[in-house]
Amino acid sequence: MSIERILDPLNPEQREAVTFTEGPLLILAGPGSGKTRVITHKIAYLLLVKKIDPSQILGVTFTNKAANEMRSRVEALIGANQPMPWIHTFHATCARILRTHISALAPSYTPSFTILDEGDQRDAITQAMKELDIPSEEISPGICASVINKAKDELIGPEEFREKYAGRLDTYLLEIVDRVYRRYQAVLEKSNALDFADLLRLTVKLLHANLEILNDYRDRFRYILVDEYQDINHAQYIFTRTLAERSENISVVGDEDQAIFSWRGSDPSYILQFEQDFPNAKVIELRSHYRWPDGDRIFKAARDLISHNTLRVKSKDSSHLSGEGDNIQIYAARDQADEVRAVAREICRLWQMEGVDIDKIAVLYRVNTLSRVIEESFMRERIPYEVVRGLGFYERREVKDLLSYLKFIANPQDEISLLRALERPKRGIGEATMSIARTFAAAERVPLWEAMRSLVGQPRDLLKSRQVSSLKEFVAEMSGWIDASNSIKPSELAQRILEQSGYLDEILKNPSDDERLGNIRELIGQLREYEQAENATLSSFLEQIALMSDVDQVSGEDARVALLTLHASKGLEFDYVFIIGLEEKLIPHTRSISEGMVEEERRLLYVGMTRARKRLYLSFAHQRLLYGNLMLNNPSPFLSELPADDLNLVVG
């Protein structure tokens, strides 16, 4: 591999960023400027030119899709079968560290810990609330989860929550969440389970509590590269800073104009203060943009829009843009029906008359509610579509049911998965039986599974004979599957569970459950495919899907128009993009206005506009039925910030 192959495809700014290897580096990279190319070529440069050991390089990003793309590009540059550095998401990186060291932080945990998804977390919080006799009508598990996740992202544990959140919540909510947080964390520890936010929080806690482990990782990761730095939250910021403090060989890539995730803790101020954190940092701006081969009018208009923000790096406005390409189409609709008819009509024209590949088209919106009328219109017009970030495959009931068995088998302390498996299919084991089992487990200080085994293994007066019989049958089944997991493949284990548990028979009894059966077959097919990989285990499969983001679950199997929110469009690009619902109170959203987040709403529209490579369509409706109310609307004030010369207005 010659150095020319790494550097020749790069423009001067990209080449400068790739070859700057010693010291902190901030790369400001707008949409379509080749930031992934810079990161991957920089890793290849470190490996092949600087001869850095792969184990000393850490690359982190936000989605598995992005991490896989980075790994495949690096492999293409350095050659197949070469040792690879760590290139993972933040959560996967921390999970890998904790698999090795979590016992040093919390002896009650083992390396086989389960990682909870959002649904599992809600179940665990619901369980904690039930144990505390807090009715869900009083406060929803979702609200508790939101506050707890925010606290964890700020590295605030249950023991310090009340003190740190005093004054930030009203007294009643503070009291409830404080109790729920403590009990929820106890449920997690008892189940040998972590939620997403704990992966970062506990890793940072581990590094700060154990100097030997911290120094080991500082020595190991002498070169750190962080993608999408504008999206990091406090925990991710502390994690990367902690690892980079010794070598300071940290390269971060980002664009503060695309910071749109404050609702999940992301803070664009971290990218703006990078030079304060590392005073000798070098700053390189990628000024060339490659997303718009037919003219940069779309980017020019989007940049005019974002120039109204104050929280940004002004120098980026100095680069010259030609303003060539198709005008941006703005449709002023009478109502929502008129709007979706116009969108469907234009998509049919592009697809059937211009021969545009339909999977090159996307419809974006601010709130999920707007997808309903689009879906109805597309069904009438027979336009194939896919709702991106709808109900994800791994969130479907039957998939979660089967996974609960597999999760428990991989981690027999996982009480959350055990309870879900116990309920599906029904086995005649009711709440009275489980209440006795929980009380026994608490008295004996053993996990729930051990208590259940003990209750059926020795005659006791605690349960009636019918209760013992039902519980004994379940314990025998589950024990058999745990034993079998050591000798058969995960896909064979899943098939055995389906057949022996009666779950498959339950689905086959109902002819309308073909979709559920298909989802189960798809999951088993995924297990079989995963088994072909080297060192594939049930535990590694479960971790992979637990760490999967919504974007990673986009099927992409058939050609379809993508329907997705503006937030979900981040990181994607399409030839033709329609953004609907550009009205006051929708964008900027009413809630964002009241919370002083108008600049983030402008960034959100900027992100949506820059997803379009060839043609951009914007639309608003003068009246719209939303949330059961007929709303009379003014156009979004953001539309008046777009350059008039680049627009073509059509009135419906």
Protein Blocks (a to p, Z undefined) as FASTA:
>chain_A
ZZklmmmmpcfklmmmmmmmgdcddddddehklpmmmmmmmmmmmmmmnopafklpccdd
fbfklmmmmmmmmmmmnoghiacdddddfklmmmmmmmmmmmmmmmmbcfkbccddfklm
mmmmmmmmmmnopafklpcfklmmmmmmmmmmnopafklmmmmmgojacfklmmmmmmmm
mmmmmmmmmnopacfklmmmmmmmmmmmmmklmmmmmmmmmcccdehkllpcfklmmmmm
mmmmmnopacddddfklgcblmnopafklmmmmmmmmmmbccdddfbdcklmnopklmmm
mmmmmmmpmbdcfklmmpccehiajdddddddfblmlmmmmmmmmmmmmmmmnopafklc
ccddfbfklmmmmmmmmmmnopacddehiacfklpfklmmmmmmmmmmmmmmlmmlmmmm
mmpccehiafklmmmmmmmmmmnopafklmmmmmmmpccfkbcfklmmmmmmmmmmmmmm
mmmmmmpcfklmmmmmmmmnommmmmmmpmklmmmmmmmmmmmmmmmmmmmpghiafklm
mmmmmmpcfklmpnolagcdddddfklmgopacfbdcdehiaghklccfklmmnopmmmm
mmmmmmmmmmpmkbccddddfbdceehiacdddddfklmmpcfklpccddZZ
